Amino acid sequence: MKEFWQTITTTWWGITLLCIACAAVWILLSALLYRQFFKRFYAILLSGIAIIVFSWLLIILIILGAIKMKGNPFFTQPRPGKISKKTGKEKIFKLIKFRTMTCEKDENGVLLPDEKRLTKYGKFLRATSLDELPELFNIFVGQMAIVGPRPLLVQYLPLYSEEQRRRHMVRPGLTGLAQVNGRNAITWEQKFKYDCEYVRRITLFRDLKILFMTVGKVFKRSGISQEGQATMEYFTGNKKYNVLVLSAGRRVELVNAFKAARDRLGINGDVCAADMSDLAPALKFADKRFIIPRIADDDYVPQIIKICKDNDVSLVVPTIDTELVKLAENKALIEGETGARVLVSDVQSMRICCDKTLTAKYFADNGFDCPATYDIVKSKDLPYPLFIKPRDGSSSIGAYKVENKKQLDFFAEYVKNPIVQECVAGKEYTADCFSDFDGNIITVVPRWRMVTRGGEILKGKVEKNRYIIDDVKRLLTSFGFIGQITVQCFLTDDNEVKYIEINPRFGGGAPMSIAAGANSCENLYRLLRGEKLSYNEDYEDGAVYSRFDGSVRVDK
């Protein structure tokens, strides 16, 4: 035996065999005890070596980052780590990365959207994964591993299911199974599936495979973000966001717009529609449909409350003027009983907007130009042509242009509770506006009403008209509206904005503005899940839309 060991330790082939045998034993032990000991051992060893080897690159990126970001090159954020055996809760640590986005804010002090703050330098760092380099220090001190589920936001913790929370049974990783199977381009459901699959089966050879695949992904620069997003969409948990569209009638476009926004954002929830008639076409396109009483019925509000409770509705969306005041008067009751948000502003604003006489008085009293209003009983020499319509009308029902006294006398008898105003010359516009739940303006989209029928727009053109946008923002601010607001106005040849009326709801032509990029349906879903929105004009200027009718069988 002594001679054997002398031969092994003194000959080149013996030393080679001994090294192979030691390596085999080391690999075997590493494989057998990988999860218990060697995973952490290799993490310390490799991260330490990497910090030394790449120290020159770290220094260069620190200097470049300080220049490009005009200050601190590092981004730090609390993230949940491995679940502690003592407390049973995730250990919170401070993740460190290179900054890829600026800290630019809007006029209200709210951070701009990710896509606006992400710089070209930041895109390069993300594409090459160099922004992750400082995480080597998180790995070295034991807060992270080289391979494991990526550390997500702390605010996601209450949203996880028991199965999803299993991802925190191990240290979070610099890369992981989800990263090599799509990274940010896959859905949250797929991401959690890969994370939990990894936790159930951790092996040395699997980690090595993930590392090699990661290198390939970095060079291919694939899966950096979700389609249409600068980064990964926010995780909304397993909560369902169900939307209820009231008086749905012919609002097929609106129902489909909510469904498309839900699917695009990966929202879990139903788009429900309610109407007093089971022949309403929009009901056929909703995920769930309900028949409700007339608005004047005493059971109208109780039925809405019941529907919201039974179907866990998150948002109630009115679509016609006649329900606005009643919903505003019962908003606190509905929201208190159901937890759903009712998309109406305060009662006083609704009463002003739903009474054309009060609307005209508001315009005049608050410095907003509008058509002159006439008392046909007291006034003698009226400046024809004039416009007559019901004070509480909607959709141009009962609205007529009158050319002389004879016509005025006739329609004054015919139209119930009439208001008579001057007939304004100029281009007629609708401004589709959206404000968040705190009244902060998010979008204002002027649309030229090229062709109308029965008060509804048939053909329209989106125009970023500065005169209209700036003046409408002033009007919205004076009211403090929330949600979708439709403002009707004329733009005179002298670029004066003359307001006709305000409909604080989704107008029939709102899908045009949604299609142009001012997507109020998406905005509402984002607000429901707690996102902060900023004012933007990120919609297509000059887009022309033409609406059409369709048929759907409703007796089945």
FIFIGU-45920 format. One record per residue (C-alpha): residue in three letters; chain; x, y, z. Coordinates in Angstrom, 3 decimals. Each point is the difference from the previous one (the first is absolute). Layout:
BEGIN
r,c,px,py,pz
ALA,A,X,Y,Z;
...
***
This chain:
BEGIN
r,c,px,py,pz
MET,A,0.000,0.000,0.000;
LYS,A,2.914,2.328,0.830;
GLU,A,1.553,-0.676,-3.389;
PHE,A,-3.372,0.625,-1.656;
TRP,A,-0.360,3.431,1.571;
GLN,A,3.600,0.819,-0.835;
THR,A,-0.711,-0.853,-3.629;
ILE,A,-3.205,2.027,-0.009;
THR,A,1.623,3.069,1.537;
THR,A,3.270,-0.066,-1.950;
THR,A,-1.066,-0.754,-3.576;
TRP,A,-1.802,2.397,-2.333;
TRP,A,-2.705,-2.512,-0.840;
GLY,A,-0.437,-0.855,3.676;
ILE,A,-0.415,3.643,0.948;
THR,A,-2.465,0.412,-2.880;
LEU,A,-2.080,-2.970,1.223;
LEU,A,0.108,1.344,3.556;
CYS,A,-1.195,3.427,-1.171;
ILE,A,-2.790,-1.596,-2.021;
ALA,A,-1.025,-2.118,2.995;
CYS,A,0.017,3.024,2.333;
ALA,A,-1.988,2.034,-2.508;
ALA,A,-2.511,-2.840,-0.341;
VAL,A,-0.400,-0.239,3.775;
TRP,A,-0.316,3.789,0.235;
ILE,A,-2.647,0.066,-2.729;
LEU,A,-1.824,-2.906,1.628;
LEU,A,0.003,1.722,3.385;
SER,A,-1.019,3.272,-1.641;
ALA,A,-2.905,-1.720,-1.691;
LEU,A,-1.107,-1.882,3.117;
LEU,A,0.361,2.916,2.404;
TYR,A,-0.618,2.814,-2.450;
ARG,A,-3.182,1.434,1.518;
GLN,A,1.205,-0.392,3.590;
PHE,A,3.548,1.369,-0.310;
PHE,A,1.654,0.374,-3.385;
LYS,A,-2.515,2.371,-1.577;
ARG,A,0.905,2.674,2.546;
PHE,A,3.710,-0.930,-0.130;
TYR,A,0.142,0.517,-3.777;
ALA,A,-1.992,3.223,0.317;
ILE,A,2.611,1.503,2.354;
LEU,A,2.920,-1.307,-2.062;
LEU,A,-1.258,1.010,-3.444;
SER,A,-1.439,3.389,1.020;
GLY,A,3.268,0.863,1.764;
ILE,A,2.045,-0.923,-3.058;
ALA,A,-2.411,1.891,-2.282;
ILE,A,0.219,3.157,2.137;
ILE,A,3.799,-0.065,-0.289;
VAL,A,0.084,-0.874,-3.719;
PHE,A,-2.629,2.559,-0.987;
SER,A,1.091,2.742,2.370;
TRP,A,1.310,2.055,-2.960;
LEU,A,-3.395,-0.245,-1.724;
LEU,A,-1.830,0.917,3.193;
ILE,A,2.109,3.139,0.366;
ILE,A,-0.619,1.009,-3.637;
LEU,A,-3.768,-0.516,0.337;
ILE,A,-0.101,1.948,3.257;
ILE,A,1.662,2.979,-1.697;
LEU,A,-2.133,-0.277,-3.151;
GLY,A,-3.163,-0.419,2.073;
ALA,A,0.742,3.080,2.080;
ILE,A,0.393,2.004,-3.224;
LYS,A,-2.976,-1.444,-1.883;
MET,A,-2.376,0.089,2.974;
LYS,A,1.342,3.349,1.223;
GLY,A,0.597,-1.268,3.501;
ASN,A,-0.208,-3.285,1.889;
PRO,A,0.713,-2.862,-2.453;
PHE,A,-1.524,-2.627,2.318;
PHE,A,-3.592,-1.090,0.397;
THR,A,-0.861,-1.547,3.359;
GLN,A,-3.339,-1.401,1.060;
PRO,A,-1.316,-2.245,2.803;
ARG,A,-0.704,-3.522,-1.250;
PRO,A,-1.196,-3.160,1.772;
GLY,A,2.560,-2.755,0.479;
LYS,A,-0.141,-3.524,1.386;
ILE,A,-2.613,-0.829,2.633;
SER,A,1.540,-0.019,3.477;
LYS,A,-0.393,-3.230,1.997;
LYS,A,-0.331,2.014,3.215;
THR,A,-2.639,2.507,-1.046;
GLY,A,-1.641,-1.797,-2.913;
LYS,A,0.198,3.264,-1.969;
GLU,A,2.112,1.127,-2.927;
LYS,A,3.244,1.787,0.905;
ILE,A,-0.049,3.420,-1.621;
PHE,A,3.301,1.134,-1.505;
LYS,A,1.117,2.932,-2.142;
LEU,A,0.576,-1.034,-3.618;
ILE,A,2.688,2.001,-1.805;
LYS,A,0.113,0.507,-3.775;
PHE,A,1.256,2.576,-2.449;
ARG,A,-2.611,2.671,-0.661;
THR,A,-1.656,-0.201,-3.431;
MET,A,-2.772,2.603,0.421;
THR,A,0.054,3.666,0.895;
CYS,A,-1.955,1.444,2.930;
GLU,A,-2.031,2.413,-2.150;
LYS,A,-3.380,1.040,1.417;
ASP,A,-3.037,1.811,-1.376;
GLU,A,-1.335,3.346,1.196;
ASN,A,-1.799,-1.780,2.854;
GLY,A,3.181,-1.617,1.287;
VAL,A,-0.974,-3.480,-1.243;
LEU,A,2.654,-2.108,-1.733;
LEU,A,-0.467,-0.167,-3.767;
PRO,A,-0.848,-3.415,-1.539;
ASP,A,2.873,-2.494,-0.327;
GLU,A,0.178,0.304,-3.786;
LYS,A,0.623,3.757,0.287;
ARG,A,2.702,-0.314,2.674;
LEU,A,1.867,-2.910,-1.587;
THR,A,3.074,1.448,-1.744;
LYS,A,1.954,-1.355,-2.985;
TYR,A,2.868,-0.733,2.371;
GLY,A,-2.467,-1.800,2.287;
LYS,A,-1.334,-2.068,-2.899;
PHE,A,3.569,-1.048,-0.814;
LEU,A,0.636,-1.038,3.611;
ARG,A,-3.204,-2.048,0.082;
ALA,A,0.616,-1.582,-3.401;
THR,A,3.475,-1.157,1.107;
SER,A,-1.110,-0.711,3.615;
LEU,A,2.843,2.216,1.220;
ASP,A,-2.486,1.789,2.258;
GLU,A,-0.029,-3.186,2.115;
LEU,A,3.776,0.015,0.624;
PRO,A,-0.114,1.662,3.477;
GLU,A,-2.199,-2.877,1.196;
LEU,A,3.241,-1.970,0.303;
PHE,A,0.401,1.743,3.360;
ASN,A,-3.519,-1.153,1.045;
ILE,A,1.082,-3.541,-0.899;
PHE,A,3.318,0.213,1.827;
VAL,A,-1.573,1.098,3.310;
GLY,A,-2.689,-2.718,-0.176;
GLN,A,-3.096,1.989,-0.917;
MET,A,-0.222,-1.598,-3.431;
ALA,A,1.175,-3.050,-1.922;
ILE,A,1.429,-0.254,-3.497;
VAL,A,-2.979,-2.089,-1.146;
GLY,A,-3.485,0.312,1.460;
PRO,A,-3.333,1.812,-0.451;
ARG,A,0.508,3.700,-0.711;
PRO,A,-0.713,2.275,3.024;
LEU,A,-3.240,1.910,-0.658;
LEU,A,-1.604,3.006,1.687;
VAL,A,-0.843,-0.007,3.709;
GLN,A,-3.542,1.249,-0.730;
TYR,A,-0.723,-3.269,-1.819;
LEU,A,0.318,-2.043,3.207;
PRO,A,-3.688,0.232,1.064;
LEU,A,-1.099,-0.938,-3.535;
TYR,A,1.648,-3.429,-0.217;
SER,A,-1.890,-3.255,0.304;
GLU,A,1.532,-2.686,2.224;
GLU,A,1.423,-1.729,-3.064;
GLN,A,1.484,3.213,-1.387;
ARG,A,1.604,0.826,3.346;
ARG,A,2.037,-3.237,-0.223;
ARG,A,2.435,1.947,-2.197;
HIS,A,1.308,1.587,3.213;
MET,A,1.061,-3.325,1.528;
VAL,A,3.412,0.586,-1.618;
ARG,A,2.214,3.044,-0.451;
PRO,A,-0.967,2.146,-2.995;
GLY,A,2.368,-0.240,-2.944;
LEU,A,1.905,2.099,-2.492;
THR,A,-1.521,-2.251,-2.658;
GLY,A,-2.527,-2.792,0.131;
LEU,A,-2.169,-2.496,-1.828;
ALA,A,-2.576,2.676,-0.880;
GLN,A,2.735,2.285,-1.387;
VAL,A,1.261,-2.590,-2.481;
ASN,A,-3.571,-0.842,-1.042;
GLY,A,-1.111,3.473,-1.011;
ARG,A,1.201,2.433,2.671;
ASN,A,-2.361,3.017,0.017;
ALA,A,-1.770,-1.046,-3.211;
ILE,A,-2.023,-2.763,1.675;
THR,A,-3.115,0.401,2.131;
TRP,A,-0.006,0.054,3.787;
GLU,A,-1.741,-3.372,0.059;
GLN,A,2.785,-1.542,-2.082;
LYS,A,2.687,1.736,2.070;
PHE,A,-1.340,-1.379,3.297;
LYS,A,-0.402,-3.450,-1.527;
TYR,A,3.700,-0.073,-0.921;
ASP,A,1.051,1.421,3.383;
CYS,A,-1.903,-2.619,1.988;
GLU,A,1.219,-2.764,-2.313;
TYR,A,3.587,1.094,0.710;
VAL,A,-0.516,0.015,3.781;
ARG,A,-1.334,-3.561,-0.102;
ARG,A,3.075,-1.313,-1.827;
ILE,A,3.340,1.724,0.616;
THR,A,3.043,-1.842,-1.350;
LEU,A,3.560,0.897,-0.928;
PHE,A,-0.413,-1.000,-3.626;
ARG,A,-3.267,1.895,-0.355;
ASP,A,1.643,3.168,1.330;
LEU,A,2.885,-0.466,-2.433;
LYS,A,-2.458,-0.412,-2.862;
ILE,A,-1.839,3.186,1.054;
LEU,A,3.297,1.910,0.134;
PHE,A,0.972,-1.088,-3.525;
MET,A,-3.472,0.851,-1.299;
THR,A,0.224,3.408,1.703;
VAL,A,3.191,0.818,-1.890;
GLY,A,-1.811,-0.833,-3.250;
LYS,A,-2.990,2.165,0.926;
VAL,A,2.258,2.942,0.836;
PHE,A,1.744,-0.189,-3.368;
LYS,A,-3.331,-0.345,-1.824;
ARG,A,-1.490,2.846,2.110;
SER,A,-3.350,-1.787,0.106;
GLY,A,-2.886,0.343,2.448;
ILE,A,1.126,3.340,1.408;
SER,A,-3.560,1.333,0.276;
GLN,A,-3.618,-0.901,-0.624;
GLU,A,-1.393,0.836,-3.420;
GLY,A,-1.107,3.632,-0.041;
GLN,A,1.630,0.745,3.366;
ALA,A,3.296,1.581,1.045;
THR,A,0.229,-2.431,2.918;
MET,A,-2.051,-2.814,1.534;
GLU,A,-3.644,0.778,0.752;
TYR,A,-0.939,0.381,3.670;
PHE,A,-1.157,-3.163,1.711;
THR,A,-3.602,0.409,1.091;
GLY,A,-0.246,-3.204,1.948;
ASN,A,-2.875,-2.403,-0.197;
LYS,A,-2.571,2.742,0.515;
LYS,A,-2.666,0.305,-2.681;
TYR,A,-0.851,3.424,-1.363;
ASN,A,-3.569,-0.301,-1.244;
VAL,A,-1.510,2.983,-1.845;
LEU,A,-3.743,0.679,-0.252;
VAL,A,-1.186,2.146,-2.939;
LEU,A,-3.461,1.434,0.729;
SER,A,-2.684,0.823,-2.592;
ALA,A,2.174,-1.890,-2.457;
GLY,A,-2.494,0.223,-2.881;
ARG,A,1.980,0.338,-3.228;
ARG,A,3.377,0.602,1.697;
VAL,A,1.588,-3.020,-1.660;
GLU,A,3.180,1.972,-0.759;
LEU,A,0.423,0.975,3.653;
VAL,A,-0.573,-3.539,1.316;
ASN,A,2.533,-1.355,-2.503;
ALA,A,2.464,2.783,0.890;
PHE,A,-0.100,-1.058,3.669;
LYS,A,0.486,-3.646,-0.966;
ALA,A,2.935,0.851,-2.267;
ALA,A,1.637,2.145,2.716;
ARG,A,-0.477,-2.785,2.547;
ASP,A,1.602,-2.584,-2.276;
ARG,A,2.849,2.296,-1.038;
LEU,A,0.926,0.732,3.629;
GLY,A,-0.452,-3.599,1.096;
ILE,A,-2.747,0.997,2.445;
ASN,A,-2.039,-2.708,1.685;
GLY,A,-3.683,0.989,-0.144;
ASP,A,-3.294,0.164,-1.879;
VAL,A,-1.557,2.825,-1.985;
CYS,A,-3.662,-0.012,1.017;
ALA,A,-2.839,1.929,-1.625;
ALA,A,-3.437,0.967,1.309;
ASP,A,-3.059,1.407,-1.729;
MET,A,-3.745,0.117,0.556;
SER,A,-0.579,-1.804,-3.333;
ASP,A,1.161,-3.519,-0.727;
LEU,A,0.192,1.020,-3.677;
ALA,A,2.848,2.467,0.608;
PRO,A,2.764,-1.084,-2.436;
ALA,A,2.884,0.837,2.357;
LEU,A,-1.205,-2.722,2.371;
LYS,A,0.956,-2.630,-2.577;
PHE,A,3.630,1.109,0.075;
ALA,A,0.432,0.142,3.780;
ASP,A,1.421,-2.831,2.115;
LYS,A,-3.011,0.282,2.311;
ARG,A,-3.322,1.754,-0.643;
PHE,A,-2.744,1.270,2.294;
ILE,A,-3.471,1.484,-0.371;
ILE,A,-0.621,2.933,2.340;
PRO,A,-3.043,2.240,0.695;
ARG,A,-0.525,3.425,-1.531;
ILE,A,2.081,2.774,1.527;
ALA,A,-3.090,1.630,1.565;
ASP,A,-0.961,-3.281,1.671;
ASP,A,0.511,-0.200,3.785;
ASP,A,1.707,-3.354,-0.465;
TYR,A,2.630,1.360,-2.420;
VAL,A,2.720,0.703,2.588;
PRO,A,-0.683,-3.137,2.113;
GLN,A,0.328,-2.127,-3.135;
ILE,A,3.337,1.581,-0.886;
ILE,A,1.219,-0.645,3.548;
LYS,A,-1.112,-3.641,-0.236;
ILE,A,1.739,-0.520,-3.349;
CYS,A,3.206,1.559,1.340;
LYS,A,-0.044,-2.134,3.146;
ASP,A,-0.852,-3.248,-1.781;
ASN,A,2.636,0.499,-2.696;
ASP,A,2.765,1.761,1.937;
VAL,A,-0.146,3.057,-2.272;
SER,A,2.930,2.434,0.286;
LEU,A,-1.264,2.802,-2.241;
VAL,A,-3.464,1.256,-1.016;
VAL,A,-0.035,1.934,-3.287;
PRO,A,-3.057,2.141,-0.910;
THR,A,-0.604,0.774,-3.683;
ILE,A,-3.089,2.260,-0.169;
ASP,A,-0.769,3.414,1.488;
THR,A,-3.243,-0.989,1.710;
GLU,A,1.732,-2.335,2.469;
LEU,A,2.827,2.352,1.012;
VAL,A,-1.759,2.034,2.700;
LYS,A,-1.603,-3.064,1.558;
LEU,A,3.314,-1.840,0.102;
ALA,A,1.760,3.053,1.441;
GLU,A,-2.648,0.313,2.726;
ASN,A,0.452,-3.675,0.886;
LYS,A,3.732,-0.265,-0.643;
ALA,A,1.010,-0.224,3.673;
LEU,A,-2.698,-2.626,0.626;
ILE,A,1.001,-2.178,-2.968;
GLU,A,3.723,0.249,0.698;
GLY,A,-0.486,-0.585,3.726;
GLU,A,-2.185,-3.066,-0.535;
THR,A,2.006,-1.591,-2.819;
GLY,A,3.561,1.354,-0.013;
ALA,A,-0.426,0.840,-3.697;
ARG,A,0.951,3.416,-1.358;
VAL,A,-2.793,1.911,-1.723;
LEU,A,1.361,2.060,-2.885;
VAL,A,-1.903,3.230,0.692;
SER,A,1.111,3.324,1.452;
ASP,A,-1.720,1.892,2.819;
VAL,A,-3.763,0.611,0.029;
GLN,A,0.218,3.768,-0.602;
SER,A,2.151,-0.460,-3.105;
MET,A,-2.385,-2.636,-1.347;
ARG,A,-3.005,2.252,0.527;
ILE,A,1.703,2.871,-1.806;
CYS,A,1.017,-2.185,-2.941;
CYS,A,-3.389,-1.705,-0.327;
ASP,A,-1.941,3.278,-0.162;
LYS,A,0.891,2.051,-3.083;
THR,A,-1.168,3.228,1.646;
LEU,A,2.237,-0.555,3.025;
THR,A,2.854,-0.979,-2.319;
ALA,A,-0.323,3.239,-1.988;
LYS,A,-0.124,2.009,3.235;
TYR,A,3.134,-1.774,1.274;
PHE,A,1.855,0.821,-3.211;
ALA,A,-1.005,3.662,0.213;
ASP,A,0.701,0.358,3.734;
ASN,A,3.450,-1.595,-0.209;
GLY,A,1.372,1.744,-3.064;
PHE,A,-0.526,-2.688,-2.627;
ASP,A,-1.326,1.154,-3.356;
CYS,A,-3.297,-1.551,-1.058;
PRO,A,-3.031,0.752,-2.213;
ALA,A,-2.313,2.694,1.308;
THR,A,-3.178,-1.293,1.668;
TYR,A,-3.326,1.760,-0.616;
ASP,A,-3.251,0.261,1.917;
ILE,A,-2.529,-0.463,-2.795;
VAL,A,-2.786,1.458,2.162;
LYS,A,1.753,3.272,0.828;
SER,A,2.171,0.411,-3.112;
LYS,A,-1.558,1.570,-3.078;
ASP,A,2.622,0.514,-2.725;
LEU,A,1.879,-3.307,-0.022;
PRO,A,3.052,-0.504,-2.256;
TYR,A,-1.039,-2.922,-2.216;
PRO,A,1.010,-2.704,-0.684;
LEU,A,-0.287,-1.442,3.511;
PHE,A,0.344,-3.419,1.572;
ILE,A,-2.660,-1.549,2.248;
LYS,A,0.404,-3.155,2.050;
PRO,A,-1.214,-1.552,3.281;
ARG,A,1.760,1.206,3.163;
ASP,A,0.539,-3.608,1.074;
GLY,A,0.337,-1.535,-3.467;
SER,A,2.523,-2.522,-1.273;
SER,A,1.356,-1.216,-3.361;
SER,A,-1.499,3.056,-1.785;
ILE,A,-3.507,-1.383,0.506;
GLY,A,-2.449,2.887,-0.348;
ALA,A,2.709,2.413,-1.198;
TYR,A,-0.917,2.194,-2.980;
LYS,A,1.329,2.952,-1.946;
VAL,A,-2.682,2.692,-0.453;
GLU,A,0.149,2.656,-2.707;
ASN,A,-2.850,2.307,1.008;
LYS,A,-2.616,0.814,2.646;
LYS,A,-2.597,-2.317,-1.505;
GLN,A,2.292,-2.996,0.322;
LEU,A,1.056,1.086,3.492;
ASP,A,-3.608,0.221,1.184;
PHE,A,-0.715,-3.455,-1.374;
PHE,A,3.019,-1.722,1.573;
ALA,A,-0.449,1.903,3.279;
GLU,A,-3.284,-1.880,0.371;
TYR,A,1.432,-3.252,-1.281;
VAL,A,3.246,-0.169,2.024;
LYS,A,-0.431,-0.677,3.705;
ASN,A,1.875,2.376,2.366;
PRO,A,1.787,1.775,-2.865;
ILE,A,3.124,2.120,0.039;
VAL,A,0.608,2.395,-2.903;
GLN,A,3.522,1.050,-0.982;
GLU,A,1.763,1.757,-2.831;
CYS,A,1.093,-2.163,-2.902;
VAL,A,3.825,0.044,0.043;
ALA,A,2.049,-0.024,-3.195;
GLY,A,3.282,-1.901,-0.172;
LYS,A,1.402,-3.547,0.105;
GLU,A,-1.741,-2.258,2.478;
TYR,A,2.227,-2.053,2.292;
THR,A,-0.326,-2.633,2.683;
ALA,A,2.787,-0.190,2.573;
ASP,A,0.317,-3.454,1.551;
CYS,A,1.568,0.621,3.404;
PHE,A,1.157,-2.290,2.772;
SER,A,0.957,0.789,3.617;
ASP,A,1.114,-2.351,2.742;
PHE,A,-1.954,-0.678,3.189;
ASP,A,1.560,3.072,1.629;
GLY,A,-1.003,2.331,-2.835;
ASN,A,3.463,0.221,-1.588;
ILE,A,-0.292,0.437,-3.773;
ILE,A,1.565,-2.842,-1.982;
THR,A,-1.126,0.520,-3.618;
VAL,A,-1.873,2.566,-2.101;
VAL,A,-0.757,-1.070,-3.575;
PRO,A,-1.772,2.460,-2.328;
ARG,A,-1.948,-1.642,-2.844;
TRP,A,-1.409,1.929,-2.941;
ARG,A,-3.585,-1.155,-0.498;
MET,A,0.177,-0.360,-3.779;
VAL,A,-3.363,-1.766,-0.442;
THR,A,-2.728,-0.611,2.591;
ARG,A,-3.353,-1.725,0.069;
GLY,A,-2.553,0.439,2.763;
GLY,A,2.620,1.665,2.202;
GLU,A,2.439,-2.937,-0.322;
ILE,A,3.234,0.397,-1.930;
LEU,A,0.373,-2.104,-3.150;
LYS,A,3.325,1.316,-1.274;
GLY,A,2.597,1.733,2.121;
LYS,A,3.582,1.194,-0.147;
VAL,A,2.334,0.202,2.997;
GLU,A,1.673,3.409,0.105;
LYS,A,2.536,1.136,2.611;
ASN,A,-1.375,3.528,-0.043;
ARG,A,1.869,2.055,2.588;
TYR,A,-2.802,2.558,0.438;
ILE,A,-2.513,-2.729,0.861;
ILE,A,2.343,-2.127,2.135;
ASP,A,1.164,2.883,2.188;
ASP,A,-3.464,1.485,0.477;
VAL,A,-1.651,-3.365,0.705;
LYS,A,2.663,-0.730,2.643;
ARG,A,-0.965,3.281,1.632;
LEU,A,-3.673,-1.060,-0.055;
LEU,A,0.703,-3.458,1.457;
THR,A,2.095,1.514,2.788;
SER,A,-2.812,2.369,0.977;
PHE,A,-2.353,-2.955,0.486;
GLY,A,2.392,-2.612,1.389;
PHE,A,-1.584,-2.837,-1.995;
ILE,A,1.031,-3.635,0.302;
GLY,A,-0.102,-2.666,-2.687;
GLN,A,-1.112,0.468,-3.594;
ILE,A,-1.389,3.402,-1.003;
THR,A,-1.386,0.993,-3.406;
VAL,A,0.142,3.732,-0.774;
GLN,A,-1.913,1.422,-2.987;
CYS,A,1.225,3.270,-1.492;
PHE,A,0.480,2.110,-3.114;
LEU,A,3.247,1.582,-1.153;
THR,A,-0.727,3.307,-1.735;
ASP,A,2.008,1.508,-2.841;
ASP,A,1.704,2.189,2.617;
ASN,A,1.132,-3.134,1.913;
GLU,A,-2.425,0.669,2.828;
VAL,A,-1.363,-3.071,1.780;
LYS,A,-3.757,0.176,0.566;
TYR,A,-1.359,-2.721,2.250;
ILE,A,-3.352,-1.635,-0.708;
GLU,A,-0.315,-2.632,2.710;
ILE,A,1.818,-2.499,2.200;
ASN,A,-0.880,-3.698,0.173;
PRO,A,1.928,-1.452,2.962;
ARG,A,0.044,-3.560,-1.351;
PHE,A,1.256,-2.045,-2.951;
GLY,A,-1.341,1.591,-3.177;
GLY,A,-1.039,-2.101,-2.970;
GLY,A,3.131,1.016,-1.898;
ALA,A,2.408,-0.667,2.880;
PRO,A,1.264,-3.234,-1.653;
MET,A,1.545,2.214,-2.700;
SER,A,2.279,1.660,2.564;
ILE,A,0.667,-3.367,1.622;
ALA,A,1.083,-1.421,-3.363;
ALA,A,2.242,3.037,-0.583;
GLY,A,1.952,-0.809,3.180;
ALA,A,-1.786,1.867,2.806;
ASN,A,-1.244,-3.244,1.465;
SER,A,-2.295,0.896,2.909;
CYS,A,-0.928,-3.657,0.511;
GLU,A,3.637,-0.925,0.566;
ASN,A,0.399,3.039,2.226;
LEU,A,-2.897,-1.132,2.187;
TYR,A,1.451,-3.485,0.432;
ARG,A,3.369,1.515,0.880;
LEU,A,-1.602,2.261,2.604;
LEU,A,-1.938,-2.895,1.506;
ARG,A,3.180,-1.932,0.599;
GLY,A,1.661,2.990,1.655;
GLU,A,2.162,1.480,-2.738;
LYS,A,0.702,3.735,-0.196;
LEU,A,-0.708,1.654,-3.349;
SER,A,1.388,3.243,-1.409;
TYR,A,-1.374,2.452,-2.532;
ASN,A,0.998,-0.936,-3.532;
GLU,A,-0.839,0.647,-3.623;
ASP,A,1.265,-3.364,-1.231;
TYR,A,-2.755,-0.473,-2.553;
GLU,A,0.112,0.171,-3.786;
ASP,A,-0.648,3.420,-1.462;
GLY,A,-2.007,0.148,-3.235;
ALA,A,-1.571,-3.461,0.284;
VAL,A,-3.364,-0.141,-1.816;
TYR,A,-2.690,-2.468,1.032;
SER,A,-3.298,-0.988,-1.578;
ARG,A,-2.579,-1.889,2.054;
PHE,A,-2.363,-2.628,-1.372;
ASP,A,-2.990,-2.049,1.140;
GLY,A,-0.098,-3.768,0.408;
SER,A,-2.560,-2.658,0.817;
VAL,A,0.041,-2.695,2.622;
ARG,A,-2.710,-2.568,0.756;
VAL,A,-1.401,0.645,3.472;
ASP,A,-2.781,-2.586,0.370;
LYS,A,2.366,-2.795,0.983;
***
